[in-house]
Amino acid sequence: MAKVYISAALPKSANAALQKAGVDFEAYTGSGLITESDLQTHLAHTEVLITALSTPVTAATLAKAPHLKLIANYGAGFNNIDVTAAKAQGVLVTNTPKVSTTSTAEVTVALILAVLHRVTEGDRLMRGAGFAGWAPTFFLGHELAGKTVGIIGMGQIGQAVAKRVHAFDAKILYTQRHQLTSATEQTLGATFTDQATLLRESDIVTLHLPLVPATHHLLDAQAMATMKPTAYLINAARGPLIDETALLQQLQAHKLAGAALDVYEAEPHVSSGLKALDNVVLTPHIGNATVEARDAMAKIVTDNTLAILAGKQPEYIVNA
């Protein structure tokens, strides 16, 4: 049996790196996502699992992998893995942070502009009935300039979003556990505040924080009820940060102006209610879906694989 198992199709650069290093590996070639039973079968003698964010690695699966040393997760997140069970079993878990920052920040700004300027709604119109011609009050949207953008979570991605939004002459509020330095705040044009104030005063709210028990349904019905009825909600982080049922109700009741989502609570499922709304932009989890980001992620997982096989410490361990 191979020492390394890849549970999802990765960029060709990943396989090429392993082949160049002479590593014995197998890769999943089925259609759709790998099943838990199939994954368990392949882990019986495997030392390293390279897996995608979409593949759950449960305690039950780990129990079937007695020789496993490393789970190299292909993604900045790692909520698909039972990291506690992995640690108890002596299995290291790594992720691929930092390299997704630029792409995710760009997608976030794209979502903001798309929902404000009704870009996808206009695209659907032009592919269907079309329009009668330019008119002074036809298909009006909103400018980002002058708006207040509230960023919940001001880590690397949040700061990258702030940098880009600042260039659009928007006002920026942010909240997180620790305030940034005054120099960084000045560079980004960002003001620290509490979450309640941010939700109450922002025209656009965008989420950039990990999914942990404390952040599950961070924006629930009660939180969203404090937002302006003219506000927009953006999520390119993790789907369960938002109570989607409550979001749909807010949108249907016209208590929010719109939303733009790249991630979903029960991903890949998207509710038919959200699909039916013209003021909702939906994209298929493309936050880091660029050639540049995905190749950089592939390099991290293969470098970490080669390190553990050589008896060295991998980078970006999340359960040390």
C-alpha positions as CSV (number, residue, x, y, z in Angstrom):
1,M,0.0,0.0,0.0
2,A,1.1,3.6,-0.7
3,K,2.5,5.7,2.1
4,V,0.5,8.8,0.9
5,Y,-3.1,9.0,-0.1
6,I,-4.7,12.0,-1.8
7,S,-8.4,12.0,-1.3
8,A,-9.4,14.6,-3.9
9,A,-8.2,15.8,-7.3
10,L,-5.5,18.4,-6.7
11,P,-3.6,20.6,-9.2
12,K,-1.1,18.6,-11.3
13,S,1.8,20.4,-9.5
14,A,1.0,18.3,-6.3
15,N,1.3,14.9,-8.0
16,A,4.4,16.2,-10.0
17,A,6.1,17.2,-6.7
18,L,5.5,13.8,-5.1
19,Q,6.6,11.9,-8.2
20,K,9.8,14.0,-8.5
21,A,10.6,13.1,-4.8
22,G,10.0,9.4,-5.5
23,V,7.1,9.2,-3.1
24,D,4.8,6.2,-3.3
25,F,1.3,7.6,-3.4
26,E,-2.3,6.9,-4.6
27,A,-5.0,9.4,-5.5
28,Y,-8.7,9.3,-5.5
29,T,-10.0,9.1,-9.1
30,G,-13.8,8.7,-8.5
31,S,-16.5,11.1,-9.4
32,G,-17.9,13.4,-6.7
33,L,-16.6,13.4,-3.2
34,I,-14.9,10.3,-1.7
35,T,-17.1,8.3,0.7
36,E,-16.1,7.8,4.3
37,S,-15.9,4.0,3.9
38,D,-13.7,4.4,0.8
39,L,-11.5,6.8,2.6
40,Q,-11.2,4.4,5.6
41,T,-10.2,1.6,3.3
42,H,-7.3,3.6,1.8
43,L,-6.0,4.7,5.2
44,A,-5.4,1.3,6.6
45,H,-1.6,1.4,5.8
46,T,-1.2,5.1,5.0
47,E,1.2,7.4,6.7
48,V,0.1,10.7,5.2
49,L,-3.4,11.8,4.1
50,I,-3.6,14.8,1.8
51,T,-7.2,15.8,1.8
52,A,-9.5,18.6,0.7
53,L,-11.5,20.9,2.9
54,S,-14.7,19.1,1.5
55,T,-13.6,15.7,2.9
56,P,-14.7,15.0,6.6
57,V,-12.0,13.1,8.6
58,T,-13.9,11.9,11.6
59,A,-12.7,10.1,14.8
60,A,-14.2,6.9,13.3
61,T,-12.0,7.4,10.2
62,L,-8.9,8.1,12.2
63,A,-9.5,4.9,14.2
64,K,-9.1,3.0,10.9
65,A,-5.7,4.6,10.2
66,P,-3.2,3.2,12.8
67,H,-0.1,4.2,10.8
68,L,-1.2,7.8,10.0
69,K,1.3,10.5,11.0
70,L,0.0,13.6,9.1
71,I,-3.2,15.0,7.7
72,A,-2.2,17.7,5.3
73,N,-5.4,19.6,4.8
74,Y,-5.7,21.4,1.4
75,G,-7.4,24.5,2.7
76,A,-7.0,27.4,5.1
77,G,-9.7,25.9,7.3
78,F,-9.7,22.6,9.0
79,N,-13.2,22.3,10.5
80,N,-13.6,19.2,8.3
81,I,-11.2,17.3,10.6
82,D,-11.6,16.1,14.1
83,V,-8.4,17.7,15.3
84,T,-8.9,16.7,18.9
85,A,-9.2,13.0,17.9
86,A,-6.2,13.4,15.6
87,K,-4.1,14.9,18.4
88,A,-5.1,12.1,20.8
89,Q,-3.9,9.6,18.2
90,G,-0.6,11.4,17.6
91,V,-1.6,12.6,14.2
92,L,-0.5,16.1,13.1
93,V,-2.9,18.2,11.2
94,T,-1.7,21.1,9.0
95,N,-3.5,23.6,6.8
96,T,-2.6,26.0,4.0
97,P,-2.9,29.6,5.4
98,K,-1.7,32.9,4.0
99,V,-1.6,31.8,0.4
100,S,-5.4,32.3,0.0
101,T,-5.4,35.8,1.3
102,T,-5.2,37.8,-1.9
103,S,-7.7,35.7,-3.8
104,T,-10.2,35.6,-1.0
105,A,-9.9,39.3,-0.5
106,E,-10.4,40.0,-4.2
107,V,-13.5,37.7,-4.3
108,T,-14.9,39.5,-1.2
109,V,-14.6,42.9,-2.9
110,A,-16.1,41.4,-6.1
111,L,-19.1,40.1,-4.1
112,I,-19.6,43.5,-2.5
113,L,-19.5,45.3,-5.9
114,A,-21.7,42.7,-7.5
115,V,-24.5,43.0,-5.0
116,L,-24.3,46.8,-4.7
117,H,-24.3,47.3,-8.5
118,R,-26.7,44.4,-9.2
119,V,-24.2,42.9,-11.6
120,T,-25.4,39.3,-11.6
121,E,-29.0,40.4,-11.6
122,G,-28.2,42.5,-14.7
123,D,-26.5,39.6,-16.3
124,R,-29.6,37.4,-15.9
125,L,-31.7,40.2,-17.3
126,M,-29.6,40.6,-20.4
127,R,-29.5,36.8,-21.0
128,G,-33.3,36.9,-20.9
129,A,-35.7,39.6,-21.7
130,G,-33.0,42.3,-22.1
131,F,-33.8,46.0,-21.6
132,A,-35.4,48.8,-23.5
133,G,-32.5,51.2,-23.2
134,W,-30.8,53.6,-20.9
135,A,-33.2,55.5,-18.6
136,P,-32.5,57.8,-15.6
137,T,-34.1,55.7,-13.0
138,F,-33.6,52.2,-14.5
139,F,-31.8,49.5,-12.6
140,L,-30.2,51.7,-9.9
141,G,-27.7,50.2,-7.5
142,H,-25.3,51.8,-4.9
143,E,-21.7,53.0,-4.9
144,L,-19.2,51.6,-2.4
145,A,-17.6,55.0,-2.0
146,G,-18.9,56.7,1.2
147,K,-20.4,53.6,2.6
148,T,-19.5,52.1,6.0
149,V,-18.0,48.6,5.7
150,G,-18.0,46.5,8.8
151,I,-15.4,43.7,8.9
152,I,-15.8,41.0,11.5
153,G,-12.5,39.4,11.9
154,M,-9.4,41.5,11.1
155,G,-6.8,38.8,10.5
156,Q,-4.8,38.6,7.2
157,I,-7.8,38.3,5.0
158,G,-9.8,40.9,6.9
159,Q,-6.9,43.3,6.6
160,A,-6.5,42.5,2.9
161,V,-10.2,43.3,2.4
162,A,-9.8,46.5,4.4
163,K,-6.9,47.6,2.2
164,R,-8.9,47.2,-1.0
165,V,-12.1,48.7,0.4
166,H,-10.1,51.7,1.7
167,A,-9.1,52.4,-1.9
168,F,-12.8,52.8,-2.8
169,D,-13.1,55.6,-0.2
170,A,-15.3,53.6,2.1
171,K,-15.4,54.0,5.9
172,I,-14.2,50.9,7.7
173,L,-15.3,49.6,11.1
174,Y,-13.8,46.3,12.4
175,T,-14.2,44.1,15.4
176,Q,-12.1,41.2,16.7
177,R,-10.7,40.0,20.1
178,H,-7.6,42.2,19.9
179,Q,-7.3,45.7,18.5
180,L,-4.7,46.4,15.8
181,T,-1.9,48.9,16.3
182,S,-2.8,52.5,15.7
183,A,-0.3,52.5,12.8
184,T,-2.0,49.6,11.1
185,E,-5.5,51.2,11.7
186,Q,-4.3,54.4,10.1
187,T,-2.9,52.6,7.1
188,L,-6.1,50.7,6.6
189,G,-8.4,53.6,7.5
190,A,-10.1,51.3,10.0
191,T,-11.7,52.0,13.3
192,F,-12.0,49.4,16.1
193,T,-15.4,49.0,17.7
194,D,-17.7,46.3,19.3
195,Q,-19.8,44.0,17.2
196,A,-23.1,45.5,18.3
197,T,-22.0,49.0,17.1
198,L,-20.6,47.5,13.9
199,L,-23.8,45.7,13.0
200,R,-25.9,48.8,13.8
201,E,-23.8,51.3,11.8
202,S,-22.5,49.4,8.8
203,D,-23.9,49.5,5.3
204,I,-22.0,46.3,4.4
205,V,-21.0,43.6,6.8
206,T,-18.4,41.1,5.8
207,L,-17.2,38.1,7.8
208,H,-13.5,36.9,7.9
209,L,-13.1,34.6,10.9
210,P,-12.8,30.9,11.5
211,L,-15.6,28.5,12.3
212,V,-15.3,27.3,15.9
213,P,-18.0,26.5,18.4
214,A,-18.0,30.1,19.6
215,T,-18.6,31.5,16.1
216,H,-21.2,29.1,14.9
217,H,-24.3,31.2,14.0
218,L,-22.4,34.3,15.0
219,L,-25.0,36.2,13.0
220,D,-28.3,34.7,14.1
221,A,-31.8,36.2,13.8
222,Q,-31.2,38.5,16.8
223,A,-27.9,39.8,15.5
224,M,-29.2,40.4,12.0
225,A,-32.3,42.2,13.4
226,T,-29.9,45.0,14.6
227,M,-28.6,45.7,11.1
228,K,-29.9,48.5,8.9
229,P,-32.7,47.4,6.5
230,T,-30.5,49.0,3.8
231,A,-27.5,46.9,4.7
232,Y,-25.9,44.0,2.8
233,L,-24.3,40.9,4.3
234,I,-21.3,39.2,2.7
235,N,-19.8,35.8,3.6
236,A,-16.7,34.4,1.9
237,A,-15.4,32.8,5.1
238,R,-17.4,29.8,6.5
239,G,-21.1,29.1,5.8
240,P,-22.2,28.2,9.4
241,L,-21.1,31.6,10.7
242,I,-24.6,32.7,9.5
243,D,-27.9,31.2,10.4
244,E,-29.1,30.9,6.8
245,T,-32.8,30.3,7.8
246,A,-32.7,33.6,9.7
247,L,-31.0,35.3,6.8
248,L,-33.6,34.2,4.3
249,Q,-36.3,35.4,6.6
250,Q,-34.7,38.8,7.0
251,L,-34.3,39.1,3.2
252,Q,-37.8,38.0,2.4
253,A,-39.2,40.5,5.0
254,H,-37.1,43.2,3.3
255,K,-35.2,43.8,6.6
256,L,-31.9,43.5,4.7
257,A,-31.1,45.0,1.3
258,G,-29.3,42.0,0.0
259,A,-26.6,39.4,0.5
260,A,-23.6,37.9,-1.3
261,L,-22.5,34.4,-0.3
262,D,-19.6,32.2,-1.4
263,V,-20.0,29.7,1.4
264,Y,-23.1,27.9,2.8
265,E,-24.3,26.4,6.0
266,A,-25.0,23.0,4.5
267,E,-22.5,23.2,1.7
268,P,-22.8,22.3,-1.1
269,H,-26.6,22.6,-0.6
270,V,-28.0,26.1,-1.2
271,S,-31.6,26.7,-0.2
272,S,-34.2,27.3,-2.9
273,G,-35.3,30.4,-1.1
274,L,-31.9,32.1,-1.5
275,K,-31.8,31.1,-5.1
276,A,-35.1,32.7,-5.8
277,L,-34.1,36.2,-4.6
278,D,-32.7,38.7,-7.1
279,N,-30.9,40.6,-4.4
280,V,-28.7,37.7,-3.5
281,V,-25.4,36.9,-5.2
282,L,-24.3,33.2,-5.0
283,T,-20.9,31.8,-6.0
284,P,-19.6,28.2,-5.6
285,H,-17.0,28.6,-2.8
286,I,-14.4,30.3,-5.1
287,G,-12.7,32.4,-2.5
288,N,-9.3,30.9,-3.3
289,A,-10.1,29.4,-6.6
290,T,-7.2,30.9,-8.6
291,V,-4.4,29.1,-10.3
292,E,-1.9,31.1,-8.2
293,A,-3.5,30.3,-4.8
294,R,-4.3,26.6,-5.5
295,D,-0.7,25.9,-6.8
296,A,0.7,27.6,-3.6
297,M,-1.6,25.4,-1.5
298,A,-0.4,22.3,-3.4
299,K,3.2,23.3,-2.6
300,I,2.4,23.5,1.1
301,V,0.7,20.1,1.4
302,T,3.5,18.4,-0.6
303,D,6.3,20.1,1.3
304,N,4.7,19.1,4.6
305,T,4.3,15.5,3.3
306,L,7.9,15.3,2.3
307,A,8.9,16.8,5.6
308,I,7.0,14.3,7.7
309,L,8.3,11.3,5.6
310,A,11.8,12.6,6.2
311,G,11.3,12.8,9.9
312,K,11.1,16.6,10.0
313,Q,8.6,19.0,11.4
314,P,5.9,20.2,8.9
315,E,4.7,23.8,8.8
316,Y,1.4,25.2,9.8
317,I,0.4,22.6,12.4
318,V,-3.0,23.4,13.9
319,N,-3.2,20.7,16.6
320,A,0.3,20.9,18.2
